[in-house]
Amino acid sequence: MAIVDNMFCPLHREGTIFMWYVLFKDGTMVYEYDDRKVRTKWDKIRMSYLEWLENATQRFYRREISTWDNIKRMVYLVFDNILCSIKPELLDSIVETKFYSLKFNEIEELGIMGNGGKIYFSTKDGIIHLDGNRDLNIFFMLGDKRVDITNNHDVDYSKNLIERHYASYDFNLSNNGDPVTSKGNVDANGIGYTVDVKALHEDKFINFKCELIYVLPLAQPNYIMLSLTSEIDTDIELHLTFLANDDKNVVHLENGKKQTFTIAF
C-alpha cells in the first residue's frame, strides 16, 4: 500500500512531514508527493524479493544470518543491482506535482496532509476543517450586519486557491565578503483562498477583498493569516469561531489599504 493512502508524506523520513493534497470533484486525489504508481512486471519482480532482502540485510548486520541465507542474500543483492541499473526508474517511485498546474474549478477539497492526519477546506463553503472534524469559521460584523468570510454561499471559493510553503534561510559571510547562502528549510505549509464578499452599508453594497490562509508550522502553534481590503474607512468586529469558542476583536479598516491580521489559536 502507498504511504499516501495512510495520510503520510512519502518524504517524511527525509524531513518533509507535510504536503498539500487535492480531492477533485470526480473523486480522484492528487498529492504534492505521490508514491502511488502502476506496478509494471519489473516492479512486481523487485517487490517479490525486496522485503526478504531488506530483512536478510538486517540479520546480516546483527550477525544472526545462516550461511545459506547469506549466500542467498548476496545473490539477490547482485541481481537487484543489475536490475536497477537496467531499469533505474524502479528506484524513483515518488512523483512531484506542481500545484498551479491543476484546474482549480475542478477541485472539491484542498488540504494539508501528514503524520496520519489532515487539515482541509471544501471549495463549496471555505470552512476550515481541523483534524477530528473540528470546524473553524471567520466572519465580521459591519454595524448590525453579519458578513461571512467562510460559509458564504454567494462566493466562489475555488476561483483563487492558495498553496504556500514558508521557508527560512541561513546567510553567512565568507572571509572575502561574498554572501554564502545555505539551503533553505520549509518551516510551514499554508492553504487558503481569496474571495470578495459584499455587505449592505448605508443603503450601498460595499465590497471587501478577503485573503484567508491557514498556516501549519512544524514546531509552533497553528495560526491564520487574514488580509482584508475595504472600499470604505470603517470599524468592524472580527470573529473567529472554533468549537464553542467565539473570539472577537474590533479592528479598523482603511479605504483601499490591504491590512493583514495574524490569529493564533
C-alpha positions as CSV (number, residue, x, y, z in Angstrom):
1,M,0.0,0.0,0.0
2,A,1.2,3.5,-0.8
3,I,2.3,5.8,2.1
4,V,-0.1,8.5,0.9
5,D,-3.1,6.1,1.4
6,N,-2.3,6.3,5.2
7,M,-2.1,10.1,5.1
8,F,1.7,10.3,5.4
9,C,4.0,12.3,3.2
10,P,6.3,9.9,1.2
11,L,9.3,12.1,2.1
12,H,8.6,12.2,5.8
13,R,11.8,10.2,6.5
14,E,13.8,13.0,4.7
15,G,12.2,15.6,6.9
16,T,9.3,16.7,4.7
17,I,6.5,15.9,7.1
18,F,3.5,17.7,5.5
19,M,2.3,18.2,1.9
20,W,-0.7,19.5,0.1
21,Y,-3.3,17.3,-1.4
22,V,-6.3,17.9,-3.7
23,L,-9.6,16.0,-3.9
24,F,-11.3,16.5,-7.3
25,K,-15.0,16.5,-7.9
26,D,-14.7,13.2,-9.8
27,G,-13.3,11.6,-6.6
28,T,-9.7,11.3,-7.7
29,M,-6.9,12.7,-5.5
30,V,-3.6,14.4,-6.4
31,Y,-0.8,14.8,-3.9
32,E,2.3,17.1,-3.8
33,Y,4.4,14.0,-3.4
34,D,2.8,10.8,-4.6
35,D,4.2,7.3,-4.2
36,R,1.3,5.6,-5.9
37,K,2.1,4.1,-9.3
38,V,1.0,1.3,-11.6
39,R,3.2,-1.7,-10.9
40,T,5.0,-3.0,-14.0
41,K,6.2,-6.5,-14.3
42,W,9.7,-5.3,-13.3
43,D,8.2,-3.6,-10.2
44,K,6.4,-6.8,-9.3
45,I,9.6,-8.9,-9.7
46,R,11.6,-6.5,-7.5
47,M,8.8,-6.3,-4.8
48,S,8.7,-10.1,-4.7
49,Y,12.2,-10.3,-3.1
50,L,12.9,-6.8,-1.8
51,E,11.3,-7.2,1.6
52,W,13.1,-10.5,2.2
53,L,16.4,-8.9,1.1
54,E,16.0,-6.0,3.5
55,N,15.2,-8.3,6.4
56,A,18.2,-10.5,5.5
57,T,20.5,-7.5,5.3
58,Q,19.4,-6.5,8.9
59,R,20.1,-10.0,10.1
60,F,23.5,-9.9,8.4
61,Y,24.4,-6.7,10.3
62,R,23.3,-8.3,13.5
63,R,25.3,-11.5,12.7
64,E,22.1,-13.5,13.0
65,I,22.0,-14.9,9.5
66,S,22.7,-18.5,8.4
67,T,25.4,-19.3,5.8
68,W,22.8,-20.4,3.2
69,D,20.7,-17.3,3.7
70,N,23.8,-15.1,3.4
71,I,24.7,-16.7,0.1
72,K,21.1,-16.2,-1.0
73,R,21.3,-12.6,0.2
74,M,24.4,-11.9,-1.9
75,V,22.8,-13.4,-5.0
76,Y,19.7,-11.3,-4.6
77,L,21.8,-8.2,-3.9
78,V,23.8,-8.7,-7.1
79,F,20.6,-9.3,-9.1
80,D,19.0,-6.2,-7.6
81,N,21.9,-4.0,-8.5
82,I,21.9,-5.3,-12.1
83,L,18.1,-4.9,-12.4
84,C,18.1,-1.3,-11.0
85,S,21.0,-0.4,-13.4
86,I,18.9,-1.6,-16.3
87,K,15.7,-0.2,-15.0
88,P,16.7,3.0,-13.0
89,E,13.0,4.1,-12.8
90,L,12.5,1.3,-10.2
91,L,14.3,3.5,-7.7
92,D,12.3,6.7,-8.4
93,S,8.8,5.9,-7.2
94,I,7.8,9.4,-5.9
95,V,6.2,11.9,-8.4
96,E,6.1,15.6,-7.5
97,T,3.1,17.6,-8.7
98,K,3.1,21.4,-9.3
99,F,0.0,23.0,-7.6
100,Y,-0.7,25.6,-10.2
101,S,-0.8,23.1,-13.0
102,L,-4.1,21.9,-11.6
103,K,-7.6,23.1,-12.8
104,F,-9.0,25.0,-9.8
105,N,-12.6,24.8,-11.0
106,E,-12.5,21.0,-10.7
107,I,-11.2,20.9,-7.1
108,E,-13.6,20.0,-4.4
109,E,-11.2,19.9,-1.4
110,L,-7.8,21.4,-0.7
111,G,-5.8,20.3,2.3
112,I,-2.5,19.6,4.1
113,M,-1.7,16.0,4.9
114,G,0.9,14.3,7.1
115,N,1.6,12.3,10.2
116,G,-1.6,10.3,9.6
117,G,-4.0,13.4,9.7
118,K,-5.2,16.2,7.6
119,I,-6.5,19.8,7.6
120,Y,-8.7,20.9,4.7
121,F,-11.5,23.0,3.4
122,S,-14.2,22.4,0.8
123,T,-14.5,24.8,-2.1
124,K,-18.2,24.7,-1.5
125,D,-18.1,26.7,1.7
126,G,-14.5,27.5,2.6
127,I,-14.9,26.2,6.2
128,I,-11.6,25.1,7.7
129,H,-11.8,21.5,9.0
130,L,-9.2,20.6,11.5
131,D,-8.2,17.0,12.3
132,G,-11.0,15.4,14.3
133,N,-13.8,17.2,12.4
134,R,-13.4,20.4,14.3
135,D,-14.6,23.4,12.2
136,L,-13.2,26.9,12.1
137,N,-15.2,29.8,10.7
138,I,-14.5,33.5,10.3
139,F,-16.9,36.4,9.9
140,F,-17.2,40.1,10.8
141,M,-19.9,42.4,11.9
142,L,-20.4,45.6,9.9
143,G,-22.8,47.6,12.1
144,D,-25.6,45.1,12.7
145,K,-24.9,43.2,9.5
146,R,-23.0,39.8,9.7
147,V,-20.6,39.3,6.8
148,D,-19.4,35.7,6.4
149,I,-15.9,35.0,5.0
150,T,-16.2,31.3,5.4
151,N,-19.5,29.5,4.7
152,N,-20.7,32.3,2.3
153,H,-22.8,30.8,-0.4
154,D,-22.6,33.9,-2.6
155,V,-18.9,33.5,-3.3
156,D,-16.8,31.0,-5.4
157,Y,-14.0,29.6,-3.2
158,S,-12.5,27.6,-6.0
159,K,-11.7,30.7,-8.1
160,N,-8.5,31.8,-6.4
161,L,-7.0,29.0,-4.4
162,I,-3.7,29.4,-2.4
163,E,-1.0,26.9,-1.5
164,R,2.2,28.2,0.1
165,H,5.4,26.9,1.6
166,Y,7.1,29.1,4.1
167,A,10.9,28.7,4.2
168,S,13.9,30.0,6.2
169,Y,17.4,30.5,5.1
170,D,20.7,30.9,6.9
171,F,23.0,33.6,5.5
172,N,26.7,33.8,6.3
173,L,29.5,36.0,5.0
174,S,32.7,34.3,3.7
175,N,36.1,35.7,4.5
176,N,36.2,37.8,1.3
177,G,32.8,39.4,2.0
178,D,30.9,37.4,-0.6
179,P,27.5,36.2,0.6
180,V,27.1,32.5,1.1
181,T,23.6,31.0,1.2
182,S,22.8,27.6,2.7
183,K,19.9,25.5,1.5
184,G,16.5,26.7,2.8
185,N,14.2,24.6,5.0
186,V,10.4,24.6,4.8
187,D,9.1,25.7,8.2
188,A,5.4,25.8,7.5
189,N,2.7,24.9,4.9
190,G,-0.3,27.1,4.1
191,I,-3.6,26.6,2.3
192,G,-6.3,29.2,1.6
193,Y,-8.2,31.3,-0.9
194,T,-9.0,34.8,-2.0
195,V,-12.7,35.9,-2.2
196,D,-14.8,39.0,-2.5
197,V,-17.7,39.5,-0.1
198,K,-20.3,42.2,-0.1
199,A,-22.2,43.9,2.7
200,L,-25.0,46.4,2.7
201,H,-23.9,49.6,4.4
202,E,-25.9,52.8,4.5
203,D,-28.1,51.6,1.6
204,K,-25.0,50.8,-0.5
205,F,-23.2,47.5,-1.2
206,I,-19.6,47.6,0.0
207,N,-17.0,45.1,-1.4
208,F,-14.4,43.5,0.9
209,K,-11.5,41.6,-0.6
210,C,-10.5,38.7,1.7
211,E,-7.5,36.5,1.7
212,L,-7.6,33.7,4.2
213,I,-4.6,31.3,4.7
214,Y,-4.4,28.6,7.3
215,V,-0.7,28.1,8.3
216,L,0.6,24.8,9.8
217,P,4.1,25.4,11.2
218,L,6.4,22.5,12.1
219,A,7.2,23.5,15.7
220,Q,4.8,26.3,16.6
221,P,1.1,26.8,17.2
222,N,-1.1,26.9,14.1
223,Y,-2.4,30.3,13.0
224,I,-4.5,32.1,10.4
225,M,-3.4,35.0,8.2
226,L,-6.4,37.1,7.2
227,S,-6.0,40.1,4.8
228,L,-8.8,42.5,4.3
229,T,-9.2,45.3,1.8
230,S,-12.2,47.6,2.2
231,E,-13.8,50.2,-0.1
232,I,-14.5,52.4,2.9
233,D,-13.0,53.6,6.2
234,T,-14.8,51.6,8.8
235,D,-14.6,49.7,12.1
236,I,-15.6,46.0,12.1
237,E,-15.9,43.4,14.8
238,L,-13.9,40.4,13.6
239,H,-15.0,36.9,14.8
240,L,-13.2,33.5,14.8
241,T,-15.4,30.6,15.9
242,F,-13.9,27.3,16.9
243,L,-15.9,24.6,18.7
244,A,-17.7,26.5,21.4
245,N,-15.3,29.5,21.3
246,D,-16.1,32.8,19.7
247,D,-13.0,35.0,19.8
248,K,-13.7,38.6,18.6
249,N,-11.9,41.9,18.3
250,V,-12.7,45.3,16.8
251,V,-10.3,46.4,14.0
252,H,-10.2,49.5,11.9
253,L,-10.1,49.2,8.1
254,E,-8.8,52.0,5.8
255,N,-10.2,52.6,2.4
256,G,-8.2,50.8,-0.3
257,K,-5.5,49.6,2.1
258,K,-4.7,45.9,2.4
259,Q,-4.4,45.1,6.1
260,T,-3.3,41.7,7.4
261,F,-4.2,40.1,10.8
262,T,-2.5,37.1,12.3
263,I,-4.8,35.0,14.5
264,A,-3.1,32.3,16.6
265,F,-5.0,29.6,18.4
